[in-house]
């Protein structure tokens, strides 16, 4: 079993925070720099576990990557077929996020299609849940689609969290979901 790092609480008690391999990997990844590449061999040596996909240390690596994103605002992504991860810069992160957004649009489109297929079978007690789920999936589909993105860009979205403008644009982008 792996050792667990501990954090003092200030009142004489100590609480476990994370597994030691995760902590060691965070120490390596948190400093970047942008463009840096870390091989699976290097990461496995640091974690003292096999951090390759499917290895017994892969979960520790994923936890470290999530921690570094959340607390240090660095994006690490696996390089397909290279046996390594890379610290992404701004334009690389945008490209990566755009491809993930396209996947969200496809998934939302399939969800809408599935919901439409069962529309006639929805029981009265689940009608509200059905409608809310359809609205959420339809909104995601519209916003994440290429046409939705182009319409938002044309309308001048100037802040990713400008909820007022986003809701106005959602209203004009909405299509009747049948």
Buried (B, 14 or more C-beta within 10 A) or exposed (E): EBEEBEEEEEEEEEEEEBBBBBBBBBEBBEEBEEEBEBBBEBBBEBBEBBBBEEBEBBBBBBBBBEBBEEEEEBBBEBEEEEEBBBBBBEEBBEEEEEEEBBEBBEBBBEBBEEBEEEEEEBEEEEEEEBEEBBEEBBBBBBBBBEEBBEBBEEBEBEEEEEEEBBEEBBEEBEEEBE
